[in-house]
Amino acid sequence: MAMEYIKQAIQKEKSNSISYSRFMELALYHPVQGYYMKDNIKIGKSGDFYTSSSVSSVFAEILADVFIRLMETGAVKPNVVEFGSGNGTFAKQVLQSWYKKSPDTYIQGSYYIVETSPHHKQLIQKAVGSFHKVTMIGSLEELKQLLPNFDGIVFSNEFFDAFPVDIIQKKNGRLYEVRVTEGKVNELEELLVPLENESIKKFLMEYQIEVNEGYRYEIPLSMCSFIRELGDWVTEGMVFTIDYGYKDEEWLLPFHKDGSLRGYYKHQLIRNPLENVGSMDLTTHIHLDKLVKAGSTSGLEHYATYRQDEYLLKTGILSYLEEHHDTNPFSDKSKKNRAIRSLVMQGGMSSSFHVVIQTKNIKKEDIENVT
């Protein structure tokens, strides 16, 4: 049974429980049973969720235009690293635009894809195999061994939302860690234990976090550690993070009192993250301000945070609308125009996403009219 490896991990602990971060790590990234490691379709109509790049190639084309302008003006070197490329759709679309619109920088440049999943690596290879500029890497550690430092652009889309998080809850004035244990009838259930994890305590002090009574709060230790390590590695460049998330003040609002951890299974939102173990995507809204602050400790300066629809409008997505008199709603032009509208319409998917831009050793005046 798929849950056996989770139960074995629980049984090895004296407390007969594991942290939520350990549970998520196993549920998502176990070498055999982990959701992201399995050979099943995850993105698109036949999968469990959509991404912006799966809606339309315009999303990638707009970002490729931004990258190209940065490269052609000399603001950054023509090197790109993409973390968590999924099925390779975004990478393929960016590379096509880059080759077509700026062949000089394309010839000079390189494109690195960091992807953990063996299944996704196969899909990415099929998508971008014809582009000789692409190098595929399994982890940031492997990338650092290949390149001791990096000058260029770092990009990720819906990457950090799949990072494991720990969970705490305040009850009767006391902080508890929410852990995962074995329940009855062959199921998993949550267990509240007094908070003793020193890493979590240190995090709460460092970021001056006060948890309201009755609230659950997700602790993104993995995300903060990763962005600090990334910042140490980047010598000169820009980091573009696109994901759904909240700022610090938003986490304190009443409708976030239960946190944001949830599952997606065949496009259905599943409130209980302990269901469908290994067969369901697990995701959280990221802590936008924590991402910025953690990055600043390793030299990443916060340039700007935009809502995705605002950023797409700012960078010229409406110029991609095409005039046509075709009454066929399924024509390429009709579908493209609908996709553009869906990406910028109020209440659409882009209104839930943010674009966080961080820089290192880049002058603001060199990028103000480009990004």
N, C-alpha and C positions, 0 to 999 in steps of 0.2 A: 504493500500500500504506500501511496505517495507520502503519507505523513510519518512513516516509520523513522525516517532519518531525523525528523524533528524530535520525535519522542526519544530517540537514542541520545540526542544532544541534551535533552532535558534530564534524562536519567543519570547522566554523567555528573550533573551538578549537585552539590550537597543540599542546596535549597530546593532541589527538584523543580527548578524553573530556570528559564533563560531570559535575557533582556529582550526587549522588542527589536533592538538593532540586530541582535544575533538571529532572532527569528526571521527578520526580513532578509538578512544576508543569505540564510539557508533557503528560504522560500523562493528567492529570486535568482540566486547565483550558485546554488549547489551544482557541482560539475555534471551531474546526471539528471537530477529531479528538479533543478531550479527553473523557474518560469522562463527567464531570458536565455537559458542554455539549451532549451528543448528545440526540436526541429519543427515547430508549428508556426503558422502565420500569426503575427501579432498586430501588424499595422494595416489599416484599411478595412474595407467592407467585410472581408472574410476573417478579420482578426478581432481584437478586443477594443481598439481605440484608433482614433485618427490623429495625425499631426498636421501642422500647417503646411509642410512640404508635400504631404500626401493629398492635400486639397487642390493645389495648383502649382505649376512650375514657376509662377510669377513670384512667389515667396522667395525662392532661391535666386531668381533673376535680380530682384531688388537688392538683396544682400550682396550678390556678386558685383553689382554696380558700385555699391559702397566700397567693397574690398578693392575693386579696380581703381577707383578714384584715389583711394589712400595710397595704393602702390604707384600709380602714375605720377602723383604729386611728390613722391619721395617721402611721404610721412611714415611709411612702414616698408620693410623689405617684402618682396613678393613670395612669402612663405605662409602657408595656412595649415593649422592643426585643427581637426574636427574631432571632438570627443563624442562617442556614442552615436555612430552614424546610422544605426538601425538597419534598414534594408539597402542603404546606399543611394536612395533617391535624391536627397539634398545634394550630396557630393557630386553625383552625376550632373545634375542641373547646374550647379555652380561651375564645374569644370567646363561644361559646354559653353556657358556664357563667357567665361574667362578666355577660353581659346578663341572664340569668335570675336569678342569685342576688344581684347587687348593682347594680341599674339606676342608682342615684345615682352611684356611682363610674364606672360605664361611660359615662354621659352626660358626665362631666367629663373622662374619660380619652382616651388615644390608644394605638394599637398600630402599631409600625413593624416591618416585616419587611425584613431585609437578605439578599438572595439574588443570587448572581452568575449562575447558569445561566439563559439565556433560556427553555429548556424548562421548568424548574421554576417560573419566573415565571408562565408560562401556566397551569400546574397550580394554583399558589397562587391566581391570580386567579379560577379556576373555584371553588376551595374557599371563598374568603373575599370574593368579589366583592359579596355582599349586605351586608357589614358596612362602613358608611361611616366607621368609625373607623380603618380600615387605610390605611397609607401604605407603598408598596413602594419600596425603595431598592436600588441595585446594589452599594454598598460602604460601608465605614465612612467613607471620605473624603467620599463624597456626603452621608452622614448628618450629618457634622460641618459641612458647608457649609449644610445645611438647619437644623441645630440646633447653634449654637456650643458649647453645653454641655447636660448632660442630668441631670434629676432623675427617678428612678423605678427600674424593675426591668429588668435585662438578663438574658436567658435564652438558653441554647444547649443543644442535645441532640445528641450525636455530631457536633460541629462541629470541634473541634480535632484529632480523630483523623485528619482528612483534610488537615491542614496538611503541606506538604513538610518533610522532615527531611534533614539531612546524616548520613552514617554514617562512623564511624571504627572501626578494629580494631587491637588490640594483638597484635603478632606478633614473637616473639623479642626481647621487651623494648622494641620500638619501636612508636610510633603511626603508623598509616597512615590515609589517607582512602580510603574505598571509593568509586570513581567508576564511571561507566557508559561503555562504549566499544562499538565495532562488533566483532562476533565473526565466526566462520566461518559459512558456509551461511546468510547473510542474517539472522543473529540478533544479539541484544545480549548482552553479557557484562560481568562486573565486572572492575575493574582496581584494584589496590592501588598507591598512590603515597605517598611519605613526606609526612606531614602538614605542609603549609605555609600553609594557610588561617588568616589572622590572626584572623578572626572566631570560628572554632572554638577556636583557642588561647585567646583572651580568655575565651570561654565556659567552657572547662575550668578556667581560673584563678578566674574569678568565682564559680563554683559548687563549687570545690574537688573536682573529679571525678578519681578515680583509676580507670583502666580495668584490669581484671584481664587477665592473660595469656590470649590466645586468644579474648577476648570481643569482640563487636561492640557498639557503643553508638550510639544515635541522638541527634543533636543538634537540639533543637527551637528553632532560632533564630527561625523565623517565629512560632511560638506565643508566645514570650516577648516579641517585639517588638509583637505585636498586643495582648496583655493590658496591656502598659505604655501603649500608645497609648490603649486603651480607658479605663484608669484615669485618665489625664490628662483625658479628655473628660468623664467622669462627675463631676458636682459633688456630688451627694448621692444615694445609692441603694444598691441591692444587686445583686450579680452572681451568678447561679446557673449553674454549669457542670456539666452531666451528661455523663459520658463514661467509657470504660473506660481505666484507667491504673494505674500503679504508683507507690509512694513510693520515695524514694532507696534505702533499704535493700533493697527488693525487687528492684531492678535488678541488685544484686550477687549474687543467688542463681544457682546453677548452671543451672537450667532456663531462665534468661533470657540465657544466654551468646551466643545467636545473634540477640539483639534481638527486635523484635516486628513489623517491617514484613512485610506479607503482602498477598495479594489475595483478593478474594471474587468468584467467577464462578458465576452460577446456583446460589447457596447452597453452593458448594464452596470450601473453604479451599485456596488456591493458595500454596505455599511460595515459589515463585520469582516475585518482583515484576516480573521482566522479560518474563513471558509475557503474552499477550492484551493487548498495549499498546493503550490507548484503549477497550478493551471490558470492562475489569475494574476494580472498585473497589480502590484501594490505601489501606491504613489502618495506623496504628500505635497502640499504647497510649501515652497521653500521660504526661508527667512531672508528676505531681500536685504535688510539692513545688516544682518549678521554676515552675509556674503561679502558685503562691502567692507565692513569693519575687519573681518578676518583677513581679507585681501590686503588691507592697508598695512597690516603688520609685516608683510613681506614686500612692501614697496608698490603695490598696485593702488594707483590713485583713482578715486571715483570721478569719472567724467560726467556721467548722466544716467538717469533711469527714466525710461519712457514706458507708457503702455504700448503694447505692440501695435494696435491700430493707429495710434498717434504717430508712432515711429514710421510705419509704412506710408502714411500720408505725408509725413515730413520728407521722406526720401524719394517721393515721386511715384507711388504706385498708380495713381489715377492716370498718369501719362501712358499706362499700358492698356487702358480701355480702348477698344477698337470700334470705329463706326462701321456699321454694316446694315444691310436691309434684308438680311436673310431671315425668313420667318421660321426657319427650322430651329427649335430650342435646343437641339442636340448637336448643332454645328460647332466646330472648334471655337469660332469667335464667340458664339453665344455662351458656351461653357466657360471660356476664359473670363468673359465679362461678369458672369455670375460668380465665379470664384473670387474675383477681385472685390466685388461688392460684399461677399460673405466674409472676407478678411478685414473689412473696414467698417461694416455696418455696426451701429450701436447695439450692444447686447449679443453680438456674434462672438465666435471663439477668440478673436484677437483681444477682446476687451478683458479677458481673464489672464492674459499673458503680459509679461513685462520684458523689456530689453534693458539689461544692465551693461553699461560700457565702462570698463576700467582700463587704465593706461599705465605704462611704465616707461619713464625716460622719453616721453613724447610731449612736445610743446602743444599746448591747447590751441594756439593760433594756427598751427599747421593742420588741424583737423576740424576746426569750427565750421568751415563752409563745405566740408566733405561728408560728415556723418549726420 
